[in-house]
Amino acid sequence: MTPQQPWRAGRGLRRGPALARVLAVLLLAGALAYSAWLTETFLPAGLSPRTSYVSELAASDQPYGSLYRTADLLAGLLVLAAALGALRWLPRAGRWSAVGWAALALFGAATAADSRLPLSCTPTADAGCVAREGAGAVPWTHSAHVVSSGLAVTVALVAMVLLTVAARRGEGTPYARSARCALARLGPGVVVLELAATCWTLTSIAAFEAGRGTWWLGIGQRLQVLGIAVWLVVLAGSVLTTTVPKGPS
């Protein structure tokens, strides 16, 4: 019986560790870029972290909008590259892992697209913006942002759940079977916190759109975005500790 190859045929087993490091670096860089909103602590953006959407920092009428849009574009492209690389180079796995990486690739693509579809104004801080939204007087990119942003978060949650389950099941990948696998150990806790932050965010958005205040929408959404970034770091650590057997010279 021919032994199963941990890495795609024709590429050489010895390339495994180097490829794992590349994928891990891409994920870590993506997580860092996705956390660019943390710079609002010292940049005078003029928006309240307690009540504003994170994406309002990147609105086209904001002073640092270009910075945050660029960071989102880089984050999306880096995560997309890492996910596509994992689908191409990591060993063939079961459905949980394969669909999880595919969902992560879609998250990267949606995040990159989201950066090109910015809000035109800041609805949580500008009553005129809310009025223009209600009258349909905002650019199509403003309306499309809601769709791309919602898609990005949805597929991120799918990827988080599926890849964490795959790691717990030890499904088909060396890092999933490793005793050092951070994703198997820490992933469930991060996913639970992410789901809680998402519920908080959705409830706050519903309250805001119903005219009942923001319910600290900004805090909930920032925890949601931070949870995704933390999970990407955990995933990178798991890929980095991939155990790849040495192949023949």
HELIX and SHEET records of a PDB file:
HELIX    1   1 LEU A   13  ARG A   15  5                                   3    
HELIX    2   2 GLY A   16  TYR A   34  1                                  19    
HELIX    3   3 ALA A   36  THR A   41  5                                   6    
HELIX    4   4 VAL A   54  ALA A   58  5                                   5    
HELIX    5   5 GLY A   65  TRP A   89  1                                  25    
HELIX    6   6 ARG A   95  SER A  115  1                                  21    
HELIX    7   7 ALA A  127  GLY A  134  1                                   8    
HELIX    8   8 TRP A  140  ARG A  169  1                                  30    
HELIX    9   9 PRO A  174  ARG A  177  1                                   4    
HELIX   10  10 ALA A  182  GLU A  209  1                                  28    
HELIX   11  11 LEU A  217  LEU A  240  1                                  24    
END                                                                             
